Amino acid sequence: LGGEHSWANSWSTYDLPQLVEYDLGQARTVTRVDVYTTADYPIRDFDIVAFDGAVWTTVRTVTGNTAAQRSFVFAPVRASRIGIVARRGPDQQFNYARLNEVEIY
């Protein structure tokens, strides 16, 4: 349903948390999100959030991540947008976050 675009904040200019959102074009049922960051520079802490047209809801909270790719399966949610809220980047650049790809199923 979404993905393919790379995103990174400027670690010297912007503070975390920051939201990157993917517009699904219409409300869809989502049950899985795959998050791809950069090897050796994973986003350590982040939330996967869903927007139902009125409010954002946290679907999954991730802390202490060390993997460049993670797959998250959860109970079905209806959403028109899916977002990743980066809260902490890699240890060597804790205020910097990169997303290389997000796949939404």
C-alpha positions as CSV (number, residue, x, y, z in Angstrom):
1,L,0.0,0.0,0.0
2,G,2.9,2.4,0.5
3,G,6.6,2.8,0.7
4,E,9.6,3.3,-1.7
5,H,10.6,6.8,-0.6
6,S,13.6,7.6,1.6
7,W,13.4,10.2,4.4
8,A,15.9,11.6,6.9
9,N,15.8,14.5,9.2
10,S,18.8,16.8,9.5
11,W,20.4,15.8,12.8
12,S,22.0,19.3,13.2
13,T,18.7,21.2,12.5
14,Y,15.7,19.2,13.7
15,D,14.9,17.6,16.9
16,L,13.0,14.3,17.3
17,P,10.3,13.3,17.6
18,Q,9.2,13.7,14.0
19,L,6.3,12.1,12.1
20,V,6.6,10.7,8.6
21,E,3.2,9.8,7.2
22,Y,2.1,7.7,4.3
23,D,-1.3,8.7,2.7
24,L,-3.1,5.6,1.6
25,G,-5.5,7.6,-0.6
26,Q,-8.6,6.2,1.2
27,A,-9.5,4.2,4.3
28,R,-8.0,0.7,4.2
29,T,-7.6,-2.2,6.6
30,V,-4.0,-2.5,7.6
31,T,-2.5,-5.5,9.5
32,R,1.2,-5.2,9.0
33,V,3.9,-2.6,8.6
34,D,7.5,-3.3,7.6
35,V,10.0,-0.6,8.5
36,Y,13.4,-0.4,6.8
37,T,16.1,1.9,8.2
38,T,19.9,2.0,7.5
39,A,22.3,-0.8,8.6
40,D,24.4,0.4,11.5
41,Y,22.0,3.5,11.9
42,P,18.7,2.0,12.9
43,I,15.9,4.2,14.4
44,R,16.2,3.0,18.1
45,D,12.8,4.2,19.3
46,F,9.7,4.8,17.2
47,D,5.9,4.4,17.1
48,I,3.8,3.1,14.3
49,V,0.6,5.2,14.2
50,A,-2.6,5.1,12.2
51,F,-5.0,7.9,11.2
52,D,-8.6,7.1,10.9
53,G,-9.7,10.4,9.4
54,A,-10.1,12.0,12.9
55,V,-7.4,10.9,15.3
56,W,-4.0,9.3,15.3
57,T,-3.7,6.0,17.3
58,T,-0.5,4.3,18.3
59,V,-0.5,0.8,16.8
60,R,2.9,-0.3,18.1
61,T,5.6,1.3,20.2
62,V,9.2,0.1,19.6
63,T,12.1,0.8,21.9
64,G,15.7,-0.3,21.7
65,N,15.5,-1.4,18.1
66,T,18.9,-2.5,16.6
67,A,17.7,-4.0,13.3
68,A,17.7,-2.3,9.9
69,Q,14.5,-4.1,8.9
70,R,11.6,-5.1,11.2
71,S,8.1,-6.5,10.4
72,F,5.2,-5.7,12.7
73,V,1.9,-7.6,12.6
74,F,-1.0,-6.3,14.6
75,A,-4.8,-6.5,14.9
76,P,-6.6,-5.0,11.8
77,V,-7.0,-1.2,11.9
78,R,-8.9,1.1,9.5
79,A,-6.7,3.9,8.4
80,S,-6.3,6.5,5.7
81,R,-2.7,7.2,6.8
82,I,0.0,5.3,8.5
83,G,2.9,7.1,10.2
84,I,6.2,6.4,11.8
85,V,7.0,8.7,14.7
86,A,10.8,8.7,15.1
87,R,11.7,9.4,18.8
88,R,15.4,8.4,19.0
89,G,17.9,7.6,16.3
90,P,21.0,5.4,16.5
91,D,23.3,5.7,19.5
92,Q,26.0,7.6,17.5
93,Q,23.4,10.1,16.2
94,F,20.5,9.9,18.6
95,N,18.8,13.0,17.2
96,Y,18.9,11.7,13.6
97,A,16.5,9.3,12.0
98,R,16.4,7.7,8.6
99,L,13.7,5.7,6.9
100,N,14.6,3.9,3.7
101,E,11.3,2.2,3.1
102,V,8.0,1.5,4.7
103,E,5.8,-1.3,3.4
104,I,2.1,-1.3,4.5
105,Y,-0.1,-4.4,4.2
